[in-house]
Amino acid sequence: MTRVLLSIDNEESRARSQANTVLDLFGADDLTVDLLHVFEDNPEGATAQQLSSVRRAKEILEGEGVEVTVQGESGNPPERIIDHADAEDVDA
């Protein structure tokens, strides 16, 4: 099983491209993907699942049979991404 961390921002077109690139690089077999969105400022209390970019990436990956988890975190994006990768022991 290969586990990939995909950091998703607010751009839907970039999220589509990222999801398709992961599929091209790793294939869908034995693949799990963590979709992570890091909120720097979130006064409305949105969740990662509410973002169209995250939903689009999830739809593409799940459409190919990939197991997907979605998480949202707050803070400094580079730090939170690295912390998540370390804590979850992702492969890529």
C-alpha positions as a Markdown table, in Angstrom:
| # | Residue | x | y | z |
|---|---|---|---|---|
| 1 | Met | 0.0 | 0.0 | 0.0 |
| 2 | Thr | 1.3 | 3.4 | -1.0 |
| 3 | Arg | 0.2 | 6.4 | 1.0 |
| 4 | Val | 0.4 | 9.8 | -0.6 |
| 5 | Leu | -0.1 | 13.2 | 1.0 |
| 6 | Leu | -1.7 | 15.8 | -1.3 |
| 7 | Ser | -1.8 | 19.3 | -0.1 |
| 8 | Ile | -4.8 | 21.1 | -1.7 |
| 9 | Asp | -5.2 | 24.8 | -1.9 |
| 10 | Asn | -8.3 | 26.7 | -3.1 |
| 11 | Glu | -7.6 | 26.4 | -6.8 |
| 12 | Glu | -9.9 | 23.8 | -8.3 |
| 13 | Ser | -8.0 | 23.4 | -11.6 |
| 14 | Arg | -4.8 | 22.8 | -9.6 |
| 15 | Ala | -6.5 | 20.2 | -7.4 |
| 16 | Arg | -7.7 | 18.3 | -10.6 |
| 17 | Ser | -4.2 | 18.4 | -12.0 |
| 18 | Gln | -2.7 | 17.2 | -8.7 |
| 19 | Ala | -5.1 | 14.3 | -8.4 |
| 20 | Asn | -4.5 | 13.2 | -12.0 |
| 21 | Thr | -0.7 | 13.5 | -11.6 |
| 22 | Val | -0.9 | 11.2 | -8.5 |
| 23 | Leu | -2.9 | 8.7 | -10.5 |
| 24 | Asp | -0.3 | 8.9 | -13.4 |
| 25 | Leu | 2.6 | 8.5 | -11.0 |
| 26 | Phe | 1.3 | 5.8 | -8.7 |
| 27 | Gly | -1.7 | 4.2 | -10.4 |
| 28 | Ala | -4.9 | 3.5 | -8.4 |
| 29 | Asp | -4.0 | 0.0 | -7.1 |
| 30 | Asp | -3.0 | -0.2 | -3.4 |
| 31 | Leu | -3.1 | 3.6 | -3.1 |
| 32 | Thr | -4.4 | 5.8 | -0.3 |
| 33 | Val | -4.3 | 9.5 | -0.5 |
| 34 | Asp | -4.5 | 12.0 | 2.4 |
| 35 | Leu | -6.0 | 15.3 | 1.1 |
| 36 | Leu | -4.9 | 18.1 | 3.4 |
| 37 | His | -5.9 | 21.7 | 3.3 |
| 38 | Val | -4.2 | 24.1 | 5.7 |
| 39 | Phe | -6.2 | 27.2 | 6.6 |
| 40 | Glu | -4.1 | 30.2 | 7.4 |
| 41 | Asp | -7.2 | 32.3 | 8.1 |
| 42 | Asn | -10.6 | 30.8 | 8.6 |
| 43 | Pro | -13.0 | 33.2 | 10.3 |
| 44 | Glu | -16.1 | 31.4 | 9.1 |
| 45 | Gly | -15.0 | 28.1 | 10.4 |
| 46 | Ala | -15.0 | 26.3 | 7.1 |
| 47 | Thr | -14.0 | 22.6 | 6.8 |
| 48 | Ala | -11.7 | 21.1 | 4.2 |
| 49 | Gln | -14.6 | 19.1 | 2.9 |
| 50 | Gln | -16.5 | 22.2 | 2.0 |
| 51 | Leu | -13.9 | 23.4 | -0.4 |
| 52 | Ser | -14.6 | 22.7 | -4.1 |
| 53 | Ser | -11.0 | 22.1 | -4.8 |
| 54 | Val | -10.9 | 19.3 | -2.1 |
| 55 | Arg | -14.2 | 17.8 | -3.3 |
| 56 | Arg | -13.0 | 17.8 | -6.9 |
| 57 | Ala | -9.7 | 16.0 | -6.1 |
| 58 | Lys | -11.6 | 13.5 | -3.9 |
| 59 | Glu | -14.1 | 12.8 | -6.7 |
| 60 | Ile | -11.3 | 12.1 | -9.2 |
| 61 | Leu | -9.4 | 9.8 | -6.9 |
| 62 | Glu | -12.4 | 7.9 | -5.6 |
| 63 | Gly | -13.7 | 7.5 | -9.1 |
| 64 | Glu | -10.6 | 5.4 | -9.8 |
| 65 | Gly | -11.1 | 3.4 | -6.6 |
| 66 | Val | -8.5 | 5.2 | -4.4 |
| 67 | Glu | -9.1 | 5.3 | -0.7 |
| 68 | Val | -9.2 | 9.0 | 0.3 |
| 69 | Thr | -9.2 | 10.8 | 3.6 |
| 70 | Val | -9.7 | 14.5 | 4.0 |
| 71 | Gln | -8.3 | 16.6 | 6.7 |
| 72 | Gly | -8.2 | 20.3 | 7.4 |
| 73 | Glu | -5.7 | 22.0 | 9.7 |
| 74 | Ser | -4.9 | 25.5 | 10.7 |
| 75 | Gly | -1.6 | 27.3 | 10.9 |
| 76 | Asn | 1.5 | 27.8 | 8.8 |
| 77 | Pro | 1.0 | 25.7 | 5.7 |
| 78 | Pro | 4.6 | 24.5 | 5.2 |
| 79 | Glu | 4.9 | 23.5 | 8.8 |
| 80 | Arg | 1.6 | 21.8 | 9.0 |
| 81 | Ile | 2.2 | 19.8 | 5.8 |
| 82 | Ile | 5.6 | 18.6 | 7.1 |
| 83 | Asp | 4.1 | 17.8 | 10.5 |
| 84 | His | 1.3 | 15.8 | 8.9 |
| 85 | Ala | 3.6 | 13.9 | 6.6 |
| 86 | Asp | 5.8 | 13.0 | 9.6 |
| 87 | Ala | 2.9 | 12.1 | 11.9 |
| 88 | Glu | 1.2 | 9.9 | 9.3 |
| 89 | Asp | 4.3 | 8.4 | 7.9 |
| 90 | Val | 3.3 | 9.0 | 4.3 |
| 91 | Asp | 5.4 | 7.5 | 1.4 |
| 92 | Ala | 5.2 | 10.6 | -0.9 |
